[in-house]
Amino acid sequence: MTAADLRNRQELFYRLIDQVEKDYYLYFGLKSIQKGLSYTESIYDHFKLSSETLGLSFNEDSDLPQEIRDLILNEYHGVFLNEKQIS
């Protein structure tokens, strides 16, 4: 896989995760209010995608529900492991 392929896969992954965040915008808004945050929490506050190894890891303090974690993992596997078609 070339560097351009990897970059395209990262961009695809982030587009898919952006959609997950949009689908759960009420969850993130309400969770931010419950936590007393002055900003709306983001899905990206809960995990990291290593630009070097492309490994995905959830932050230790992440309180994401399993349903959202599973969606992130499914998109990750689809893009990086199953080689989902890039469009």
PyMOL commands that set and color helices and strands:
alter all, ss='L'
color gray80, all
select helices_A, chain A and resi 3-23+25-35+43-45+66-81
alter helices_A, ss='H'
color red, helices_A
select strands_A, chain A and resi 47-49+56-58
alter strands_A, ss='S'
color yellow, strands_A
deselect
rebuild
show_as cartoon
